[in-house]
Amino acid sequence: MKVSTASVKDDLLSVVDELSADRMAKVLEFALFKKARQAQQHPGSLTRPVRRLEDLWGDFWPKDESVDDFISTVRRWRREDVTLHKDLR
């Protein structure tokens, strides 16, 4: 079954109209995250094998917070993503 772009836009707009301000903020935050992530990916770039574990390390998490804090935050983000996805259906 082919879905038209117009019907998808209409469905999305009707769902967006029903969102609370807090939920809308989360939707926008997620959309900006996805856009930034897509901008970071370069199509056609070659991948290389990892030679050192240090090459995989990132510095996006504060050093003064524990691994448990990190794990609980990732779980919370995932629950929010699932809830957001269900709301957009």
C-alpha positions in Angstrom: 0.0 0.0 0.0 1.4 3.3 -1.1 1.2 6.2 1.4 1.1 9.7 0.2 3.3 12.4 1.6 0.2 14.6 2.1 -1.5 12.0 4.3 1.6 11.5 6.4 1.9 15.3 6.9 -1.8 15.5 7.9 -1.5 12.6 10.3 1.7 14.1 11.8 0.1 17.6 12.2 -3.0 16.1 13.9 -0.8 14.3 16.4 1.5 17.3 17.0 -1.6 19.5 17.7 -2.5 17.2 20.6 0.9 17.2 22.3 1.5 19.1 25.5 4.2 21.8 25.6 6.5 19.4 27.5 6.1 16.6 25.0 6.5 19.0 22.1 9.8 20.2 23.5 10.9 16.5 23.6 9.8 16.0 20.0 11.8 19.0 18.9 14.9 18.0 20.9 14.7 14.5 19.3 14.3 16.0 15.8 17.3 18.3 16.4 19.3 15.3 17.7 18.5 13.2 14.6 19.4 16.1 12.3 22.7 16.7 14.0 23.5 13.0 13.9 22.7 12.9 10.1 25.0 15.9 9.6 27.8 14.0 11.3 27.6 11.0 9.0 29.4 11.4 5.7 28.0 9.2 2.9 30.7 7.2 1.1 33.2 7.6 3.9 35.4 4.6 4.4 35.5 2.8 7.7 38.7 1.4 9.2 39.2 -1.4 11.7 39.7 -0.3 15.3 43.3 -0.7 16.2 43.2 0.8 19.7 40.5 0.9 22.3 41.3 4.5 23.1 40.0 5.4 19.6 36.5 4.5 20.7 36.5 6.6 23.8 34.4 9.8 23.9 34.4 12.7 26.3 30.7 13.4 26.3 30.0 12.3 29.9 31.1 14.3 32.9 34.1 12.7 34.7 32.5 13.3 38.2 29.5 11.2 37.4 29.5 7.4 37.9 28.9 4.6 35.4 25.6 3.9 37.2 24.5 7.5 36.5 25.4 7.0 32.9 23.5 3.7 32.6 20.4 5.1 34.3 20.4 8.2 32.1 20.7 6.0 28.9 17.8 3.9 30.1 15.7 7.0 30.8 16.5 8.4 27.3 15.5 5.1 25.7 12.2 5.0 27.7 11.5 8.6 26.5 12.3 7.6 22.9 9.9 4.6 23.1 7.1 6.8 24.7 7.7 9.5 22.0 7.5 6.9 19.2 4.2 5.5 20.6 2.8 9.0 20.9 3.6 9.7 17.2 1.6 6.7 16.0 
